[in-house]
Amino acid sequence: MPETRALEPLRRPLFRRLATTYAVNEIGDWMGIIALSVLVFDRTGSAMATTVLFLGMRFLPAFFAPLLVTRAERPRPRFSLPIIYCGEATAFCGLALLASPDRFSLAAVTVLAAVDGCLALTGRSLTRAVVAALLEPHGELRAGNALLNVAFTGGAALGPALAGLAVAGLGVESALLLDAISFYAISWILFTAKALPQAEPEPGRLGDRVRAGIEYLREKVVLRRLLLAQGVLFVFFAAVIPIEVVYAKETLGSTDSGYGLMLASWGAGMVLGSFVFAGARRVPLLRLLLVSTLAVAGGYLGLAAAPSLAVACAASVLGGAGNGVQWVAAISAVQELTAAAMQARVMSVLESIGAAMPGIGFLLGGLVATVASPRGTFLVAGAGVLATVVVMAPLLGGIRLGRGENRGPAALDGHNSVVVELIPGEFPRNPDLEEGP
């Protein structure tokens, strides 16, 4: 039955552990973001200080994470992933110590936040590589990505609410300690699993493997175009984030609760989109990627024209649904275009693009809102997304990606490393689905 195939990865205990850690990780990320934002603003009263914090947490790690991933992909993931998450837990213990007024230092908080950001990008990249190594041989990668996306969007929807309650009820210091405990829990879940699968990277020193990764992306034209397109899209996706509160309260004349309702509508759309992706198992990935990107553009353009909060919320649901499909479709497409030995390194590039390019978008959105208006920012963002699709769609149109569970192991076709489908039909099921000692 189709429903059984969609949930097939959950029959694998290792995947259940990975999906659990992915959801807990997303909730923990939100806990850290909100707690640290409150901490820095309360201690400094400066919007610039919170901007410095976000640059440290999100922008700077993007330049170091690929190097760290290249170093961390060699050891067995059963050991490297728990060590990475223990490092995140230790960083948050240090941040909790710095939360007291007599110990607070913006520089120290930013440095520890940057360390955590590097470890977070590395952990997500390695987790995606492990999932690919676990599920790709059985034709279940797309179904697994769909389930991870449900966990991700659920964590994204639940995380801010839990973080807000924890910070308000327990205080910043306790919230940061709770975050540390969540990362220790992730480490234990992964360490007590049986050996996690790993695609062996090529031998050589760190510098050799870094150069090999760069050369790989130079050679794979279609993969490089896809990463470039996603990077440009991230700029426009993020342009609206700094001005959403201004748009809701000043342009629409709404209140704080109206602003929250608009954000909740986008989050609800993301959850809806994650289920759409899970149900669209037979739709080609490239088609899903293009249609979902157009849905985000439609949401932004709808927000640019919305005369009322109700219309803005409806547009947010549309854009959020596109968002909930677009990111996981992009991840799946990149994974299917990437050789097994390069999965961790290429995923680190994609994660780093997702961390770095929004910084440019923040600047663009703030500039347009200052020169024109918040509506102008949504208009520029929507038009930019549409223009990117128009330019890149013909360049990516030759990709033939898998159609879900009917796809067997990938074969690489020629210079562009295009994934082609093998003989249709079910891939033989692995009888060993239970954890060993």
C-alpha positions as CSV (number, residue, x, y, z in Angstrom):
1,M,0.0,0.0,0.0
2,P,1.2,3.5,-0.7
3,E,0.8,4.5,2.9
4,T,3.0,1.7,4.0
5,R,5.8,2.7,1.6
6,A,5.6,6.3,2.8
7,L,6.3,5.2,6.3
8,E,8.8,2.4,5.4
9,P,11.8,4.2,6.8
10,L,10.2,4.3,10.3
11,R,10.5,0.5,10.3
12,R,14.3,1.0,10.6
13,P,15.3,1.7,14.3
14,L,18.3,3.7,13.2
15,F,16.2,6.0,11.2
16,R,13.7,6.5,14.1
17,R,16.6,7.6,16.2
18,L,17.9,10.0,13.6
19,A,14.4,11.5,13.0
20,T,14.0,11.9,16.8
21,T,17.3,13.7,17.1
22,Y,16.5,15.9,14.1
23,A,13.2,17.1,15.7
24,V,14.8,17.6,19.2
25,N,17.7,19.5,17.5
26,E,15.3,21.9,15.8
27,I,13.5,22.6,19.0
28,G,16.8,23.1,20.7
29,D,17.9,25.6,18.0
30,W,14.9,27.7,18.6
31,M,15.4,27.5,22.4
32,G,19.0,28.9,21.9
33,I,18.0,31.6,19.4
34,I,15.2,33.0,21.5
35,A,17.0,32.7,24.8
36,L,20.2,34.3,23.5
37,S,18.3,37.1,21.7
38,V,16.5,37.9,25.0
39,L,19.7,37.7,26.9
40,V,21.7,40.1,24.6
41,F,18.9,42.6,24.2
42,D,18.1,42.7,28.0
43,R,21.8,43.2,28.9
44,T,22.6,45.7,26.2
45,G,19.3,47.3,25.1
46,S,20.9,47.5,21.6
47,A,19.4,46.3,18.4
48,M,22.9,46.4,16.9
49,A,24.1,44.0,19.6
50,T,21.5,41.5,18.7
51,T,22.5,41.9,15.0
52,V,26.1,41.1,16.0
53,L,24.8,38.0,17.8
54,F,23.0,36.8,14.7
55,L,26.0,37.3,12.5
56,G,28.0,35.2,15.0
57,M,25.3,32.5,15.2
58,R,24.4,32.2,11.6
59,F,26.7,34.1,9.2
60,L,30.2,33.3,10.3
61,P,29.7,29.6,10.8
62,A,28.9,29.2,7.2
63,F,32.5,29.8,6.2
64,F,34.0,27.3,8.7
65,A,31.4,24.5,8.7
66,P,32.5,22.9,5.3
67,L,36.1,22.6,6.6
68,L,34.8,21.1,9.9
69,V,32.6,18.6,8.0
70,T,35.5,17.5,5.9
71,R,37.4,16.8,9.1
72,A,34.5,15.1,10.9
73,E,33.4,12.8,8.0
74,R,36.3,10.4,8.5
75,P,35.6,9.0,12.0
76,R,32.7,6.7,12.4
77,P,29.4,8.8,12.8
78,R,28.4,6.8,15.9
79,F,31.3,8.6,17.6
80,S,31.7,11.8,15.7
81,L,28.0,12.9,15.9
82,P,27.7,12.4,19.7
83,I,31.0,14.3,20.1
84,I,29.6,17.2,18.0
85,Y,26.3,17.3,20.0
86,C,28.3,17.1,23.3
87,G,30.2,20.1,22.0
88,E,27.0,22.0,21.5
89,A,25.8,21.1,25.0
90,T,29.1,22.3,26.4
91,A,28.8,25.6,24.5
92,F,25.3,26.2,25.9
93,C,26.5,25.4,29.5
94,G,29.1,28.1,28.9
95,L,26.4,30.5,27.6
96,A,24.3,29.8,30.7
97,L,27.2,30.8,32.9
98,L,27.6,34.0,30.9
99,A,23.9,34.8,31.4
100,S,24.3,36.2,34.9
101,P,24.7,40.0,34.9
102,D,28.2,39.9,36.6
103,R,29.6,37.5,34.0
104,F,27.9,38.8,30.8
105,S,30.2,39.7,27.9
106,L,28.8,40.3,24.4
107,A,32.1,39.2,22.8
108,A,32.2,35.9,24.8
109,V,28.5,35.2,24.1
110,T,29.0,35.8,20.4
111,V,32.1,33.6,20.2
112,L,30.4,30.7,22.0
113,A,27.3,31.2,19.8
114,A,29.5,31.0,16.7
115,V,31.1,27.8,17.9
116,D,27.7,26.3,18.4
117,G,26.7,27.5,15.0
118,C,29.6,25.7,13.4
119,L,28.8,22.5,15.3
120,A,25.1,22.8,14.4
121,L,25.8,23.0,10.7
122,T,28.3,20.2,10.9
123,G,25.9,17.9,12.8
124,R,23.0,18.5,10.4
125,S,25.2,17.9,7.3
126,L,26.6,14.6,8.8
127,T,23.1,13.5,9.8
128,R,21.8,14.0,6.3
129,A,24.8,12.0,4.9
130,V,24.1,9.2,7.4
131,V,20.4,9.2,6.3
132,A,21.4,9.0,2.7
133,A,23.8,6.1,3.4
134,L,21.1,4.3,5.4
135,L,18.1,4.7,3.0
136,E,19.5,5.3,-0.5
137,P,20.4,1.6,-1.1
138,H,16.8,0.6,-0.4
139,G,15.2,3.4,-2.6
140,E,13.7,5.1,0.5
141,L,15.7,8.3,0.6
142,R,12.9,10.5,-0.6
143,A,10.4,9.0,1.8
144,G,12.9,9.4,4.6
145,N,13.5,13.1,3.7
146,A,9.7,13.6,3.8
147,L,9.5,12.2,7.3
148,L,12.5,14.3,8.4
149,N,10.8,17.3,6.9
150,V,7.7,16.6,9.0
151,A,9.9,16.4,12.1
152,F,11.7,19.6,11.1
153,T,8.5,21.7,10.4
154,G,6.9,20.3,13.6
155,G,10.0,21.3,15.6
156,A,9.9,24.7,13.9
157,A,6.3,25.2,14.8
158,L,6.6,23.9,18.4
159,G,10.1,25.2,19.2
160,P,9.4,29.0,19.4
161,A,6.4,28.4,21.6
162,L,8.3,26.1,24.0
163,A,11.2,28.5,24.0
164,G,9.0,31.4,24.8
165,L,7.4,29.6,27.7
166,A,10.8,28.4,29.0
167,V,12.4,31.8,28.9
168,A,9.3,33.5,30.4
169,G,8.7,30.9,33.1
170,L,12.2,29.8,34.0
171,G,14.5,32.6,32.9
172,V,17.2,32.8,30.3
173,E,19.8,30.9,32.3
174,S,17.6,27.9,32.9
175,A,16.4,27.8,29.3
176,L,20.0,27.7,28.1
177,L,20.7,24.8,30.5
178,L,17.6,23.0,29.2
179,D,19.0,23.4,25.7
180,A,22.3,21.9,26.8
181,I,20.4,18.9,28.3
182,S,18.6,18.4,25.0
183,F,21.9,18.1,23.1
184,Y,23.3,15.7,25.7
185,A,20.1,13.6,25.1
186,I,20.7,13.6,21.4
187,S,24.3,12.5,22.0
188,W,23.1,9.6,24.1
189,I,20.4,8.5,21.6
190,L,23.1,8.3,18.8
191,F,25.8,6.8,20.9
192,T,23.6,3.9,22.1
193,A,22.6,3.1,18.5
194,K,24.3,0.4,16.6
195,A,27.0,1.4,14.1
196,L,25.6,4.2,11.9
197,P,26.2,3.6,8.1
198,Q,28.9,5.7,6.5
199,A,30.0,6.4,2.9
200,E,33.8,6.1,3.1
201,P,35.4,9.4,1.8
202,E,38.4,9.1,-0.4
203,P,41.8,8.8,1.4
204,G,44.1,11.7,1.8
205,R,44.9,14.6,4.1
206,L,42.4,17.2,5.1
207,G,43.7,19.7,2.5
208,D,43.5,17.1,-0.2
209,R,39.9,16.2,0.6
210,V,38.9,19.9,0.7
211,R,40.4,20.4,-2.7
212,A,38.7,17.2,-3.9
213,G,35.3,18.6,-2.8
214,I,35.9,21.9,-4.6
215,E,37.0,20.1,-7.7
216,Y,33.9,17.9,-7.5
217,L,31.6,20.9,-7.5
218,R,33.5,22.4,-10.4
219,E,33.0,19.3,-12.5
220,K,29.3,18.7,-11.7
221,V,27.7,21.5,-13.6
222,V,24.0,20.8,-12.9
223,L,24.7,20.3,-9.2
224,R,26.6,23.6,-9.1
225,R,23.7,25.4,-10.8
226,L,21.2,24.0,-8.4
227,L,23.3,25.2,-5.4
228,L,23.7,28.6,-7.0
229,A,20.0,28.9,-7.6
230,Q,19.2,27.9,-4.0
231,G,21.7,30.5,-2.8
232,V,20.0,33.3,-4.8
233,L,16.6,32.2,-3.6
234,F,17.8,32.3,0.1
235,V,18.6,36.0,-0.4
236,F,15.0,36.8,-1.5
237,F,13.4,34.3,1.0
238,A,15.1,36.1,3.9
239,A,14.6,39.7,2.7
240,V,11.2,40.0,4.4
241,I,12.2,38.6,7.8
242,P,13.5,41.9,9.3
243,I,10.4,43.9,8.2
244,E,7.6,41.5,9.0
245,V,6.8,43.1,12.3
246,V,6.8,46.6,10.8
247,Y,4.6,45.3,7.9
248,A,2.1,43.8,10.3
249,K,1.9,46.6,12.8
250,E,2.3,49.7,10.7
251,T,1.4,48.8,7.1
252,L,-1.6,46.6,8.1
253,G,-2.3,48.6,11.3
254,S,-2.4,45.3,13.3
255,T,-1.3,44.5,16.9
256,D,1.3,42.2,18.4
257,S,-1.2,39.4,18.3
258,G,-1.9,40.1,14.6
259,Y,1.8,39.8,14.0
260,G,1.9,36.6,15.8
261,L,-1.1,35.3,13.9
262,M,0.6,36.1,10.6
263,L,3.8,34.2,11.6
264,A,1.6,31.3,12.9
265,S,-0.1,31.2,9.5
266,W,3.2,30.8,7.8
267,G,4.2,28.1,10.2
268,A,0.9,26.3,9.7
269,G,1.5,26.4,5.9
270,M,5.0,24.9,6.5
271,V,3.5,22.0,8.3
272,L,0.9,21.6,5.6
273,G,3.7,21.7,3.0
274,S,5.6,18.9,4.8
275,F,2.6,16.6,4.4
276,V,2.1,17.6,0.8
277,F,5.7,16.6,0.0
278,A,5.2,13.3,1.9
279,G,2.1,12.6,-0.2
280,A,3.6,13.6,-3.5
281,R,5.9,10.6,-3.7
282,R,5.4,10.0,-7.5
283,V,5.8,13.7,-8.5
284,P,9.3,14.4,-10.0
285,L,11.5,16.3,-7.6
286,L,12.3,19.0,-10.1
287,R,8.6,19.7,-10.6
288,L,8.0,19.9,-6.9
289,L,11.0,22.2,-6.5
290,L,9.7,24.6,-9.1
291,V,6.1,24.6,-8.1
292,S,6.9,25.1,-4.4
293,T,9.3,28.0,-5.2
294,L,6.5,29.6,-7.2
295,A,4.2,29.2,-4.2
296,V,6.6,31.1,-2.0
297,A,6.7,33.8,-4.6
298,G,2.9,33.9,-4.8
299,G,2.8,34.2,-1.0
300,Y,5.2,37.2,-1.0
301,L,3.3,38.9,-3.8
302,G,0.0,38.3,-2.0
303,L,1.5,39.9,1.1
304,A,2.7,42.8,-0.9
305,A,-0.9,43.4,-2.1
306,A,-2.9,42.3,1.0
307,P,-5.4,45.0,2.1
308,S,-6.0,43.3,5.5
309,L,-4.6,41.0,8.0
310,A,-6.9,38.2,6.9
311,V,-5.7,38.3,3.4
312,A,-2.1,38.5,4.6
313,C,-2.6,35.4,6.7
314,A,-4.1,33.5,3.7
315,A,-1.0,34.6,1.6
316,S,1.2,33.4,4.5
317,V,-0.4,29.9,4.4
318,L,0.3,29.7,0.7
319,G,3.9,30.9,1.1
320,G,4.5,28.7,4.1
321,A,3.2,25.6,2.3
322,G,5.6,26.3,-0.6
323,N,8.4,26.8,2.0
324,G,7.5,23.4,3.6
325,V,8.0,21.7,0.2
326,Q,10.8,23.8,-1.3
327,W,13.6,23.1,1.2
328,V,13.2,19.4,1.5
329,A,12.8,19.1,-2.3
330,A,16.1,21.0,-2.7
331,I,17.8,18.8,-0.2
332,S,16.5,15.6,-1.9
333,A,17.6,16.9,-5.4
334,V,21.1,17.8,-4.1
335,Q,21.4,14.4,-2.5
336,E,20.4,12.5,-5.6
337,L,22.9,14.5,-7.7
338,T,25.8,13.8,-5.3
339,A,28.0,10.7,-5.1
340,A,27.9,8.8,-1.8
341,A,31.5,9.7,-0.8
342,M,30.7,13.4,-1.3
343,Q,27.4,13.6,0.6
344,A,28.6,15.2,3.8
345,R,30.8,17.8,2.1
346,V,28.1,18.8,-0.5
347,M,25.4,18.9,2.2
348,S,27.7,21.2,4.3
349,V,27.9,23.5,1.3
350,L,24.1,23.6,1.1
351,E,23.7,24.2,4.8
352,S,26.4,26.9,4.7
353,I,24.6,28.6,1.8
354,G,21.4,28.5,3.9
355,A,23.2,30.1,6.8
356,A,25.2,32.8,4.9
357,M,23.0,34.1,2.1
358,P,20.1,35.2,4.4
359,G,22.5,37.8,5.8
360,I,22.5,39.5,2.4
361,G,18.8,39.2,2.3
362,F,18.4,40.9,5.6
363,L,20.4,43.9,4.3
364,L,18.4,44.0,1.1
365,G,15.0,43.8,2.8
366,G,15.9,46.5,5.3
367,L,17.2,48.8,2.5
368,V,14.1,48.4,0.4
369,A,11.8,49.0,3.3
370,T,13.7,52.2,4.2
371,V,13.8,53.5,0.7
372,A,10.3,52.4,-0.3
373,S,8.1,50.5,2.1
374,P,7.5,47.1,3.7
375,R,5.1,46.3,0.9
376,G,8.0,47.1,-1.5
377,T,10.2,44.5,0.3
378,F,7.6,41.8,-0.2
379,L,7.2,42.9,-3.9
380,V,11.0,42.8,-4.5
381,A,11.3,39.4,-2.7
382,G,8.4,37.9,-4.7
383,A,9.7,39.3,-8.0
384,G,13.2,38.1,-7.2
385,V,12.0,34.6,-6.6
386,L,10.0,34.6,-9.8
387,A,13.0,35.9,-11.8
388,T,15.3,33.2,-10.4
389,V,12.9,30.5,-11.4
390,V,12.6,31.9,-14.9
391,V,16.4,32.1,-15.3
392,M,17.3,28.8,-13.7
393,A,14.4,26.5,-14.8
394,P,15.7,26.1,-18.4
395,L,19.2,25.4,-17.0
396,L,17.9,22.7,-14.7
397,G,15.3,21.3,-17.0
398,G,17.4,18.4,-18.2
399,I,17.6,16.8,-14.7
400,R,15.7,13.5,-14.4
401,L,15.4,12.8,-10.8
402,G,13.8,9.9,-9.0
403,R,10.0,9.6,-8.4
404,G,10.1,8.3,-4.8
405,E,9.8,4.7,-3.7
406,N,9.9,3.3,-7.3
407,R,13.4,4.6,-7.6
408,G,16.3,2.2,-7.1
409,P,19.9,3.0,-6.3
410,A,21.2,5.9,-8.3
411,A,23.5,5.7,-11.2
412,L,25.6,8.7,-12.3
413,D,25.3,9.7,-15.9
414,G,28.2,11.5,-17.5
415,H,29.8,14.8,-16.8
416,N,26.8,16.4,-15.1
417,S,26.3,13.6,-12.7
418,V,22.6,13.5,-13.5
419,V,20.7,10.8,-11.6
420,V,18.8,8.4,-13.9
421,E,16.2,5.9,-12.9
422,L,17.0,2.2,-13.1
423,I,14.5,-0.6,-13.7
424,P,11.2,0.4,-12.1
425,G,9.9,-1.7,-9.3
426,E,10.5,-2.3,-5.6
427,F,14.0,-2.6,-4.4
428,P,14.6,-5.8,-2.4
429,R,13.8,-5.2,1.2
430,N,16.5,-5.5,3.8
431,P,15.4,-8.2,6.2
432,D,17.7,-7.0,9.0
433,L,15.6,-4.0,10.3
434,E,16.2,-4.6,14.0
435,E,19.0,-3.1,16.0
436,G,21.9,-5.3,16.9
437,P,23.9,-5.3,20.1
